[in-house]
Amino acid sequence: MKTVRFLLLSTLACVFNHPTQAATKPDFIELFKNYDACFLLYDLNEEKIISEYNPKNRCNQRISPDSTFKIALSLMGFNSAIINKHTEFKWNGTKYDLPDWNQNQTPESWLKYSVVWVSQQITHQLGMARIKHYLAGFDYGNQDFTGDPGKNNGLSHAWLSSSLKISAYEQLNFLKAMLTEELPLSPRAIAYTRANMYLGQLDSGAKYYGKTGSGRHGRNERLANPSRLRDGWFVGFIVSDGHQYVFVSNLTDKKPVPKGNSKPDDPILPYGSALLKPITLKILNQLFDTNAFA
């Protein structure tokens, strides 16, 4: 009888310590009804995908990484000693539409506020040769850092709705390699980048880390007739009860967003990541709800 009870308790412990099929399943079709979208959740300890949406189609499609590229760039910067945890990036006084950009930045605030001018400082300090070397070592998407056709602006714009492209599966593999320290980097570069990605806790108490990204699909927004389709990314990882999980999500509008009555370069608000992040968090909270963990 004691043996049976022990086995029963052991089974229950396994069920309630990890996301399971018994947990509430997200309604992906409803959540993403207006978008071409992908979602992947990977259990790093068990080495398998435990939840997915559009795995065969959208998840294999390469799109611009936009500001999720800051994860890779942070790793490059720390590894090359261009930045350290005490670095302060000096604001040059240029006024930006986003108030949080109009101040000095740290490596943490750079990721938190997704400050493009800091990224551009780092890419220019790294230089094209080193960036290409890192992209190859990371096996990062198409590794194309040329930028907009004919503009020679790769160091300032390659990752922003431009030449650099990556799929959800490639993002997943990149993040897996980062967490398992399989990238050609110092452990310190990975540790600092991980720490700066911290965003908060899910409803279950699990800690989540991540980075968003937003852009225009198919055509660069710096062109005269920019795309009216928004791209959005939200990628990262979760730590819970000694387990690590990688999540990757992205979306693109199914239909062009109508032009507003604002200036010609109407930014199409909200940005793609602002649409995607709450959807992804809703999915993660359903998968990692309080009934799925001890």
C-alpha positions in Angstrom: 0.0 0.0 0.0 2.9 2.4 0.8 4.4 1.6 -2.5 1.2 2.4 -4.4 0.9 5.7 -2.4 4.5 6.6 -3.2 4.0 6.0 -6.9 0.8 8.0 -6.9 2.5 11.0 -5.2 5.5 10.8 -7.5 3.2 10.8 -10.5 1.3 13.9 -9.2 4.6 15.7 -8.5 5.6 15.2 -12.1 2.3 16.4 -13.4 2.3 19.6 -11.4 5.9 20.6 -11.9 5.8 21.1 -15.6 3.4 22.3 -18.3 1.2 19.4 -19.3 -1.5 18.5 -21.8 -4.0 18.7 -19.0 -3.2 22.4 -18.5 -5.5 24.9 -20.3 -4.8 25.0 -24.0 -4.6 28.4 -25.6 -7.0 29.2 -28.4 -4.3 30.0 -30.9 -6.8 30.5 -33.8 -8.8 33.0 -31.9 -5.8 34.8 -30.4 -4.1 35.2 -33.8 -7.2 35.5 -36.0 -6.0 38.8 -37.6 -2.4 37.8 -38.0 0.0 35.4 -39.7 1.7 34.1 -36.5 3.9 31.6 -34.9 4.4 30.4 -31.3 6.9 27.9 -30.0 7.6 26.8 -26.5 10.6 24.5 -25.9 11.6 22.6 -22.7 15.3 23.0 -22.5 15.7 20.3 -19.8 13.6 17.7 -21.7 14.9 18.9 -25.1 11.6 19.0 -26.9 8.9 21.4 -28.1 5.9 21.3 -25.7 3.6 23.8 -27.4 3.4 25.2 -30.9 1.3 27.1 -33.4 2.0 27.1 -37.2 5.2 25.0 -36.9 5.4 24.0 -40.6 4.6 27.3 -42.3 5.0 30.6 -40.4 7.6 29.3 -38.0 9.9 28.6 -40.9 9.4 32.0 -42.6 12.3 34.4 -42.2 11.4 38.0 -41.4 13.5 40.9 -40.0 14.5 40.3 -36.4 14.0 44.1 -35.6 14.9 44.8 -32.0 15.2 41.2 -31.0 18.6 41.5 -32.6 19.6 43.4 -29.5 20.1 40.1 -27.8 22.7 39.0 -30.3 24.2 42.5 -30.3 24.4 42.5 -26.4 26.3 39.2 -26.5 28.7 40.6 -29.2 29.3 43.8 -27.2 30.0 42.1 -23.9 32.2 39.4 -25.5 34.2 42.0 -27.4 34.6 44.2 -24.2 33.0 47.1 -26.1 30.5 47.3 -23.2 30.5 46.1 -19.6 27.9 46.2 -16.9 29.0 49.7 -15.8 29.0 51.2 -19.3 27.0 54.5 -19.8 26.0 55.4 -23.3 25.9 59.2 -23.6 22.8 60.8 -25.2 23.8 63.4 -27.8 20.8 65.6 -27.3 18.9 64.5 -30.3 15.1 64.6 -29.6 13.3 61.3 -30.2 9.6 60.6 -30.2 10.1 58.0 -27.4 10.9 60.0 -24.2 12.9 57.1 -22.7 15.4 57.4 -25.5 16.2 61.0 -24.6 18.7 60.3 -21.8 21.9 58.5 -21.1 21.5 54.7 -21.2 23.0 51.6 -19.6 23.2 48.1 -21.1 20.1 47.2 -19.1 18.0 50.3 -20.1 19.1 49.9 -23.7 17.3 46.6 -23.8 14.4 47.7 -21.6 13.6 50.8 -23.7 14.8 49.2 -27.0 17.0 52.2 -27.8 18.1 52.1 -31.5 20.8 54.8 -31.2 22.6 52.7 -28.7 22.5 49.7 -31.0 23.9 51.8 -33.8 26.8 53.0 -31.6 27.7 49.4 -30.8 27.4 48.1 -34.4 29.8 50.9 -35.6 32.3 50.1 -32.8 32.1 46.4 -33.7 32.5 46.9 -37.4 31.2 44.8 -40.3 33.9 42.1 -40.1 33.4 41.3 -36.5 29.6 41.4 -36.8 29.7 38.9 -39.8 32.1 36.7 -37.8 29.6 36.6 -34.8 26.6 36.1 -37.1 28.3 33.0 -38.6 29.2 31.7 -35.1 25.6 32.2 -34.0 24.2 30.7 -37.2 21.9 33.7 -37.1 19.3 33.6 -39.9 20.5 34.6 -43.3 23.5 36.5 -41.8 23.0 39.3 -44.4 24.2 42.6 -42.9 24.3 44.7 -46.1 21.3 46.9 -45.2 19.0 48.6 -47.6 19.7 48.0 -51.3 22.2 50.6 -52.6 22.4 52.6 -49.4 25.4 51.1 -47.7 23.7 51.4 -44.3 24.1 47.9 -42.9 25.8 49.0 -39.7 22.9 51.3 -38.9 19.8 49.5 -40.3 20.5 45.9 -41.4 18.3 44.4 -38.6 15.5 47.1 -38.9 13.0 45.8 -41.6 16.0 45.4 -43.9 18.4 42.7 -45.2 18.9 40.6 -42.0 16.2 37.9 -41.7 15.6 35.1 -39.3 12.9 32.5 -38.7 11.2 31.5 -35.5 13.0 28.2 -35.5 16.3 29.9 -36.0 15.5 32.3 -33.1 14.7 29.2 -31.0 18.0 27.5 -31.9 19.9 30.7 -31.2 18.4 31.2 -27.7 18.9 27.5 -26.9 22.5 27.8 -27.8 22.8 30.9 -25.6 21.2 29.3 -22.6 23.3 26.1 -22.9 26.5 28.2 -23.4 27.1 26.6 -26.8 27.8 29.9 -28.5 31.4 30.9 -29.1 31.3 33.5 -26.3 32.6 34.0 -22.8 30.2 32.9 -20.0 30.3 36.5 -18.7 28.8 37.9 -21.9 26.0 35.4 -21.7 25.4 36.0 -18.0 25.2 39.8 -18.4 22.9 39.6 -21.4 20.6 37.1 -19.6 20.3 39.3 -16.5 19.5 42.3 -18.6 16.6 40.5 -20.3 14.7 40.0 -17.1 11.1 41.3 -17.4 9.1 39.9 -14.5 7.0 37.0 -13.3 4.1 35.1 -14.8 1.0 34.5 -12.8 2.5 31.2 -11.5 5.6 33.0 -10.2 7.8 31.7 -13.0 10.4 34.3 -14.0 10.4 35.4 -17.6 13.1 37.1 -19.7 12.7 38.4 -23.1 13.0 41.0 -25.9 10.4 42.5 -28.3 10.8 43.7 -31.8 8.7 45.7 -34.2 8.9 46.6 -37.9 7.3 46.7 -41.3 6.8 43.5 -43.3 8.4 43.1 -46.7 9.3 46.7 -47.4 11.5 49.0 -45.5 9.8 51.8 -43.7 12.5 54.2 -44.9 11.3 53.8 -48.5 8.9 56.3 -50.1 6.0 53.8 -50.0 6.5 51.7 -46.8 4.6 48.5 -46.1 1.3 48.8 -44.1 1.8 45.4 -42.6 3.3 45.3 -39.1 5.8 42.7 -37.9 6.1 41.9 -34.3 8.3 39.6 -32.2 8.4 38.5 -28.6 11.1 36.0 -27.7 12.9 34.9 -24.5 13.0 32.2 -21.9 11.3 31.2 -18.6 12.8 29.8 -15.4 10.6 27.7 -13.2 11.4 25.1 -10.6 14.8 24.4 -12.0 13.6 24.1 -15.5 14.3 26.5 -18.4 11.9 27.0 -21.3 12.5 29.0 -24.5 9.6 30.8 -26.1 9.4 32.4 -29.6 6.5 34.2 -31.0 6.0 36.5 -34.0 3.2 38.0 -36.1 2.4 39.9 -39.2 -0.9 41.7 -40.1 -3.0 39.7 -42.5 -4.3 42.9 -44.1 -2.6 46.3 -44.5 -3.5 48.8 -41.8 -5.5 51.7 -43.3 -3.7 55.0 -43.5 -4.4 57.4 -40.6 -4.8 61.1 -40.7 -1.4 61.8 -39.3 1.9 62.7 -41.0 2.9 60.8 -44.2 5.2 58.5 -42.3 2.3 57.4 -40.1 3.9 55.0 -37.6 0.9 52.6 -37.5 0.4 52.4 -33.8 0.4 50.3 -31.9 3.6 48.6 -33.0 3.6 44.9 -33.8 5.3 44.0 -30.6 2.7 45.9 -28.6 0.1 43.7 -30.2 2.0 40.5 -29.7 3.4 40.8 -26.2 0.1 40.6 -24.3 -1.1 37.7 -26.5 2.1 35.8 -25.8 1.9 36.5 -22.1 -1.7 35.2 -22.1 -0.6 32.0 -23.8 2.3 31.6 -21.3 0.1 32.2 -18.3 -2.3 29.6 -19.5 0.5 27.0 -20.1 2.2 27.9 -16.8 -0.8 28.5 -14.7 -0.9 27.8 -11.0 -2.4 24.4 -11.6 0.5 23.3 -13.6 3.2 23.9 -11.0 3.8 22.8 -7.5 
